[in-house]
């Protein structure tokens, strides 16, 4: 079946993580939203519809890793297609209908099965009459959830981890590696090749799976309470506590306490400090003692701060959303609902503002623009430490974030049912 995954106009809801990646490339559980969309729709060929500034990303960093024929921003042809929002999180298989139909959330189309030759990504971004006419199709069962923000992905991560473990690890279970550590519910513990679990550790899968991918090292006397996924070649420092609903991407270094958090690859929180109910991008580095508060002193609902307004999360527990290439100093204290944009340095001794826009340098003297030349020097140096070469694609990515972030971060997420304002490229 031909499946089209589209971003739509609501991608700003997922800033800062989606300033430099399509929404369907966000991680949840042990994989990305796109992985789950392909798995559960039964796609045999794929088309990705994204905003213009994400075309290069998809062609260079997404398409080469997919196992089915994939095109980017191509219009529909004469074959019937399933159109699926990139914000959908799937937990069960989609059954192909025998007629055209649609799933609508308010004024937003979540999914549609139709035959509309010529329909294209511009119809979605501009909410054209041709796109809106799909709302008149007969309704079908949704068979998915539609994430409205990063807080949804954080809250649903526990279920997503369990679902991924049931499907991705079926039939690949290996015998438990013997060692001087303690396990609870071995049936839900997966240990990959070349994993080291040092003495005194506790792997507790009584409440959900514990998955240690290949090359993981768990330092002495650490406690891991599932459901938890620790990606390839991560290092868990001694005496760490990794608790339920946590996803750690590949090549991360983790210390202290982490709970209900999604952290993308190549990021470090290597020292003591608490990280909870948060979503972190790639190449983030937390200085020693950095802590994210995830509960207000009033026990009320947490909102995320933007430049001109606050956006309620609907959650009592919520930490921070942190973009790629963010660096914090020692002892940094982030308040509930903090927004830290792409490529920021937090170096002050006081409590930082709850909103720090992309390319910002914050010290005790306040916020200042992060010199772009210096910022790129730091990003290049970080890449070099992992034997990764900075490329022209990285330059293009930084340039497009520099253009789009100011408007997105000034306005905050677009209210449901409204089209995003066009960002000049």
C-alpha positions as CSV (number, residue, x, y, z in Angstrom):
1,X,0.0,0.0,0.0
2,X,1.1,3.5,-0.8
3,X,1.4,5.5,2.5
4,X,2.0,9.2,2.7
5,X,3.3,10.6,6.0
6,X,2.7,14.4,6.3
7,X,3.8,17.0,8.8
8,X,1.0,19.4,8.4
9,X,0.8,22.9,9.9
10,X,1.1,21.9,13.6
11,X,4.8,21.0,13.6
12,X,5.5,24.1,15.7
13,X,3.9,22.4,18.6
14,X,7.0,20.2,18.8
15,X,9.6,23.0,18.9
16,X,12.5,23.1,19.7
17,X,12.9,19.4,18.8
18,X,11.3,19.9,15.3
19,X,13.2,23.0,14.4
20,X,15.8,20.8,12.7
21,X,13.9,17.5,12.1
22,X,10.5,16.5,10.8
23,X,8.0,15.7,13.5
24,X,7.8,12.0,12.5
25,X,11.5,11.6,13.3
26,X,10.9,12.1,17.0
27,X,11.7,9.1,19.2
28,X,9.1,7.4,21.3
29,X,9.7,4.0,23.0
30,X,12.5,2.2,21.2
31,X,12.0,3.7,17.8
32,X,10.7,6.8,16.0
33,X,7.1,7.8,15.1
34,X,7.9,7.0,11.5
35,X,9.1,3.5,12.4
36,X,5.8,2.8,14.1
37,X,3.8,4.4,11.2
38,X,5.5,2.1,8.7
39,X,5.1,-0.9,10.9
40,X,1.4,-0.6,11.6
41,X,0.2,0.7,8.2
42,X,1.8,-2.1,6.2
43,X,3.4,0.4,3.8
44,X,5.0,-1.1,0.7
45,X,6.0,2.3,-0.7
46,X,6.3,5.6,1.1
47,X,6.0,9.3,0.4
48,X,7.1,12.0,2.9
49,X,5.4,15.4,2.8
50,X,7.4,17.9,4.8
51,X,7.9,21.7,4.9
52,X,10.5,22.9,2.3
53,X,13.3,23.3,4.8
54,X,13.1,19.6,5.7
55,X,13.4,18.2,2.2
56,X,17.2,18.1,2.4
57,X,17.1,16.4,5.8
58,X,14.7,13.7,4.6
59,X,16.7,13.0,1.4
60,X,20.1,12.8,3.2
61,X,19.3,11.4,6.6
62,X,15.9,9.5,6.4
63,X,15.4,8.0,3.0
64,X,18.8,6.2,2.8
65,X,17.9,4.2,6.0
66,X,14.4,3.0,4.9
67,X,13.9,-0.4,3.5
68,X,11.0,0.5,1.2
69,X,10.9,2.8,-1.9
70,X,10.5,6.4,-0.6
71,X,10.0,9.8,-2.2
72,X,9.9,13.2,-0.7
73,X,7.2,15.9,-1.5
74,X,6.0,14.1,-4.6
75,X,2.2,14.5,-5.4
76,X,-0.2,11.7,-5.3
77,X,-0.5,9.5,-8.5
78,X,-3.4,7.3,-9.7
79,X,-3.0,4.8,-6.9
80,X,-5.2,5.1,-3.8
81,X,-3.1,6.2,-0.8
82,X,-3.3,6.3,2.9
83,X,-2.4,9.8,4.2
84,X,-1.2,9.7,7.8
85,X,-0.3,12.7,10.0
86,X,3.4,12.5,11.2
87,X,2.1,13.3,14.7
88,X,0.3,10.0,15.0
89,X,1.4,7.3,17.4
90,X,0.3,3.8,16.4
91,X,-0.2,0.9,18.8
92,X,-2.0,-1.6,16.5
93,X,-2.3,-2.6,12.9
94,X,-4.3,-0.6,10.4
95,X,-6.7,-2.5,8.2
96,X,-7.0,-1.2,4.6
97,X,-10.5,0.0,4.0
98,X,-12.4,-0.9,0.8
99,X,-13.6,2.7,0.2
100,X,-12.4,6.3,0.7
101,X,-12.7,7.5,4.3
102,X,-11.1,9.9,6.8
103,X,-10.3,10.5,10.5
104,X,-10.8,14.1,11.6
105,X,-9.9,15.7,14.9
106,X,-11.8,18.9,15.2
107,X,-10.7,20.7,12.0
108,X,-7.5,18.7,11.5
109,X,-7.2,15.6,9.3
110,X,-5.4,12.8,11.1
111,X,-5.7,10.2,8.4
112,X,-7.4,9.7,5.1
113,X,-7.6,6.8,2.6
114,X,-8.3,8.3,-0.8
115,X,-7.5,8.5,-4.5
116,X,-6.7,12.2,-5.4
117,X,-4.1,12.4,-8.2
118,X,-2.2,15.7,-8.0
119,X,-2.8,16.3,-4.3
120,X,0.4,17.5,-2.8
121,X,2.2,18.9,0.3
122,X,1.3,22.5,-0.6
123,X,-2.4,21.6,-0.3
124,X,-1.8,20.7,3.4
125,X,0.5,23.6,4.3
126,X,-2.0,26.0,2.8
127,X,-5.1,24.1,3.8
128,X,-6.4,24.3,0.3
129,X,-10.0,23.5,-0.7
130,X,-8.8,20.3,-2.3
131,X,-7.3,19.3,1.1
132,X,-10.2,20.4,3.2
133,X,-12.6,18.5,1.0
134,X,-11.3,15.3,2.4
135,X,-13.2,16.1,5.6
136,X,-16.4,15.3,3.8
137,X,-15.4,11.6,3.3
138,X,-17.0,8.9,5.4
139,X,-15.5,8.5,8.8
140,X,-13.3,5.6,9.8
141,X,-11.9,4.3,13.0
142,X,-8.7,6.1,14.1
143,X,-6.5,3.2,15.3
144,X,-3.9,5.7,16.5
145,X,-3.3,8.6,18.8
146,X,-2.6,12.1,17.7
147,X,0.1,13.8,19.7
148,X,-0.5,17.5,20.3
149,X,2.9,18.3,21.9
150,X,6.0,16.9,23.3
151,X,4.2,16.4,26.6
152,X,2.1,13.7,25.0
153,X,5.1,11.8,23.8
154,X,6.6,12.0,27.3
155,X,3.4,10.8,28.9
156,X,2.8,8.0,26.5
157,X,6.4,6.7,26.5
158,X,5.7,4.0,29.0
159,X,3.1,2.4,26.8
160,X,5.3,2.9,23.7
161,X,8.3,1.1,25.4
162,X,6.1,-1.9,26.3
163,X,4.6,-2.0,22.8
164,X,8.0,-1.8,21.1
165,X,9.4,-4.5,23.3
166,X,6.6,-6.9,22.4
167,X,7.1,-6.4,18.7
168,X,10.8,-5.6,18.1
169,X,12.2,-8.1,20.5
170,X,9.9,-11.0,19.7
171,X,12.0,-14.1,19.0
172,X,15.3,-12.4,19.7
173,X,15.5,-13.0,23.5
174,X,18.9,-14.2,24.7
175,X,19.7,-16.0,27.9
176,X,20.4,-13.7,30.9
177,X,24.1,-13.0,31.3
178,X,25.4,-14.3,34.6
179,X,27.1,-11.8,36.8
180,X,27.3,-10.3,40.3
181,X,24.1,-8.2,39.9
182,X,20.5,-8.7,40.8
183,X,17.5,-9.1,38.4
184,X,13.8,-9.0,38.9
185,X,11.5,-10.7,36.3
186,X,14.1,-12.0,33.9
187,X,11.5,-12.7,31.3
188,X,11.3,-9.0,30.5
189,X,15.0,-8.2,30.5
190,X,16.9,-8.1,27.2
191,X,20.7,-7.8,27.1
192,X,22.4,-7.2,23.8
193,X,25.9,-8.2,22.6
194,X,28.9,-6.9,24.4
195,X,26.9,-5.5,27.3
196,X,28.7,-5.0,30.6
197,X,26.7,-4.9,33.9
198,X,29.1,-4.2,36.7
199,X,28.7,-5.6,40.3
200,X,25.9,-4.5,42.6
201,X,23.5,-3.4,39.8
202,X,19.7,-4.0,39.9
203,X,17.8,-4.7,36.7
204,X,14.1,-4.5,37.8
205,X,11.6,-5.5,35.1
206,X,8.7,-6.0,37.4
207,X,6.8,-3.0,36.0
208,X,8.0,-3.2,32.4
209,X,10.8,-4.3,30.1
210,X,14.5,-3.4,30.7
211,X,16.3,-3.3,27.4
212,X,20.1,-2.8,27.2
213,X,21.2,-2.6,23.5
214,X,24.5,-3.7,22.2
215,X,27.6,-2.2,23.8
216,X,25.9,-0.7,26.8
217,X,27.9,-0.4,30.0
218,X,26.1,-0.1,33.3
219,X,28.3,1.1,36.2
220,X,28.5,-0.6,39.6
221,X,25.6,-0.3,42.0
222,X,23.2,1.3,39.4
223,X,19.5,0.7,39.5
224,X,17.4,0.4,36.3
225,X,13.6,0.1,36.8
226,X,11.6,-0.7,33.7
227,X,10.1,0.1,31.3
228,X,13.5,1.5,30.2
229,X,15.4,1.4,26.9
230,X,19.1,2.2,26.8
231,X,20.4,2.5,23.3
232,X,23.6,1.2,21.7
233,X,26.9,1.9,23.3
234,X,25.6,4.1,26.1
235,X,27.5,4.4,29.3
236,X,25.5,4.4,32.6
237,X,27.8,5.8,35.4
238,X,28.1,4.0,38.7
239,X,25.4,4.7,41.3
240,X,22.9,5.9,38.7
241,X,19.1,5.4,38.9
242,X,17.2,5.1,35.6
243,X,13.5,4.8,36.2
244,X,10.3,4.0,34.4
245,X,9.3,5.3,31.0
246,X,12.8,6.4,30.0
247,X,14.3,6.2,26.6
248,X,18.0,6.9,26.1
249,X,19.3,7.2,22.6
250,X,22.6,5.8,21.3
251,X,26.0,6.8,22.5
252,X,24.8,8.8,25.6
253,X,26.5,9.0,29.0
254,X,24.1,9.1,32.0
255,X,24.6,9.7,35.7
256,X,22.4,10.7,38.6
257,X,18.7,10.0,38.4
258,X,16.5,10.0,35.3
259,X,12.8,9.3,35.1
260,X,10.1,9.4,32.4
261,X,12.4,11.1,29.9
262,X,13.2,10.8,26.2
263,X,16.8,11.7,25.3
264,X,18.0,11.5,21.7
265,X,21.5,10.2,20.8
266,X,24.9,11.6,21.5
267,X,23.8,13.6,24.6
268,X,25.4,13.5,28.0
269,X,24.1,13.8,31.5
270,X,27.2,12.2,33.0
271,X,27.0,13.5,36.6
272,X,24.7,13.7,39.5
273,X,21.4,15.7,39.2
274,X,17.8,14.9,38.5
275,X,16.2,14.7,35.0
276,X,12.5,14.1,34.9
277,X,9.5,14.2,32.5
278,X,11.6,15.9,29.9
279,X,12.5,15.7,26.2
280,X,16.1,16.3,25.1
281,X,17.6,16.6,21.6
282,X,20.9,15.4,20.3
283,X,24.3,16.7,21.3
284,X,23.1,18.1,24.6
285,X,25.6,18.3,27.5
286,X,24.5,18.8,31.1
287,X,27.2,20.2,33.5
288,X,27.6,18.5,36.8
289,X,24.7,18.9,39.1
290,X,22.2,20.1,36.4
291,X,18.7,19.4,37.6
292,X,15.3,19.7,36.0
293,X,12.4,20.4,38.4
294,X,9.2,18.6,37.2
295,X,6.6,19.6,39.8
296,X,5.4,23.0,40.8
297,X,5.3,23.9,44.5
298,X,1.6,24.4,44.1
299,X,1.1,20.9,42.6
300,X,-0.8,22.6,39.8
301,X,-0.7,22.1,36.0
302,X,2.7,22.9,34.4
303,X,2.8,25.3,31.4
304,X,5.6,25.7,28.9
305,X,6.9,29.3,28.7
306,X,7.3,30.9,25.3
307,X,8.2,34.5,24.5
308,X,4.6,35.8,24.3
309,X,2.5,33.3,26.1
310,X,2.4,30.1,28.1
311,X,1.1,26.8,26.7
312,X,-0.6,24.5,29.2
313,X,0.7,20.9,29.1
314,X,-2.3,19.3,30.9
315,X,0.2,17.6,33.2
316,X,1.1,17.9,36.9
317,X,4.5,16.5,36.2
318,X,6.5,18.1,33.4
319,X,10.2,19.1,33.2
320,X,11.9,20.7,30.3
321,X,12.1,20.6,26.5
322,X,15.6,21.1,25.3
323,X,16.8,21.4,21.7
324,X,19.9,20.0,20.0
325,X,23.4,21.3,20.9
326,X,22.4,22.8,24.3
327,X,25.1,23.1,27.0
328,X,24.5,23.8,30.7
329,X,27.0,24.8,33.4
330,X,27.5,23.1,36.7
331,X,24.7,23.4,39.2
332,X,22.2,24.6,36.6
333,X,18.6,24.5,37.8
334,X,15.8,24.4,35.3
335,X,12.3,25.1,36.5
336,X,9.1,23.1,35.5
337,X,8.0,24.0,31.9
338,X,11.3,25.3,30.7
339,X,12.0,25.8,27.0
340,X,15.6,25.8,25.9
341,X,16.0,26.3,22.1
342,X,18.4,25.0,19.6
343,X,22.1,25.7,20.2
344,X,22.1,27.5,23.6
345,X,24.7,27.9,26.3
346,X,23.4,28.3,29.9
347,X,26.3,29.7,32.0
348,X,24.7,31.9,34.7
349,X,24.8,31.2,38.4
350,X,21.1,32.1,39.1
351,X,18.0,30.1,38.0
352,X,17.7,30.5,34.2
353,X,14.6,32.0,32.5
354,X,12.0,29.4,31.7
355,X,12.2,30.5,28.0
356,X,15.6,30.7,26.3
357,X,15.3,31.1,22.5
358,X,17.5,29.3,20.0
359,X,21.1,30.6,19.5
360,X,21.1,32.2,23.0
361,X,24.0,32.7,25.4
362,X,22.7,33.2,29.0
363,X,25.0,34.4,31.8
364,X,24.5,36.5,34.9
365,X,24.4,39.5,32.7
366,X,21.2,38.1,31.0
367,X,20.4,36.8,27.5
368,X,22.6,37.6,24.5
369,X,22.8,36.2,21.0
370,X,25.1,33.3,20.6
371,X,27.8,34.3,18.2
372,X,27.2,32.0,15.2
373,X,30.8,31.6,14.4
374,X,31.6,30.5,17.9
375,X,28.5,28.3,18.1
376,X,29.6,26.4,15.0
377,X,33.1,26.0,16.3
378,X,31.7,24.4,19.4
379,X,29.3,22.1,17.4
380,X,32.2,21.1,15.1
381,X,34.4,20.3,18.1
382,X,31.7,18.2,19.7
383,X,31.3,16.2,16.4
384,X,35.0,15.7,16.2
385,X,35.1,14.1,19.7
386,X,32.8,11.4,18.4
387,X,34.8,11.0,15.1
388,X,31.9,12.6,13.1
389,X,32.7,15.1,10.3
390,X,30.7,18.4,10.1
391,X,29.3,18.5,6.6
392,X,27.6,21.0,4.3
393,X,24.2,19.4,5.3
394,X,24.9,20.5,8.9
395,X,25.7,24.0,7.7
396,X,22.4,24.1,5.8
397,X,20.5,22.8,8.9
398,X,21.9,25.5,11.1
399,X,21.1,28.1,8.5
400,X,17.4,27.0,8.2
401,X,17.0,26.9,12.0
402,X,18.4,30.4,12.3
403,X,15.8,31.6,9.8
404,X,12.7,29.8,11.2
405,X,13.3,29.7,15.0
406,X,12.6,33.3,15.8
407,X,9.1,33.3,14.5
408,X,8.2,29.9,15.8
409,X,9.5,30.7,19.3
410,X,8.0,34.1,19.5
411,X,4.5,32.8,18.7
412,X,4.6,29.5,20.5
413,X,2.7,26.5,19.2
414,X,-0.1,27.2,16.7
415,X,-3.5,26.8,18.4
416,X,-5.3,23.6,17.1
417,X,-7.4,24.4,14.1
418,X,-5.3,27.3,12.9
419,X,-2.8,27.2,10.1
420,X,0.8,28.1,10.8
421,X,2.0,31.5,9.5
422,X,4.3,31.1,6.5
423,X,7.9,31.4,7.5
424,X,10.0,33.2,4.8
425,X,12.9,31.1,3.6
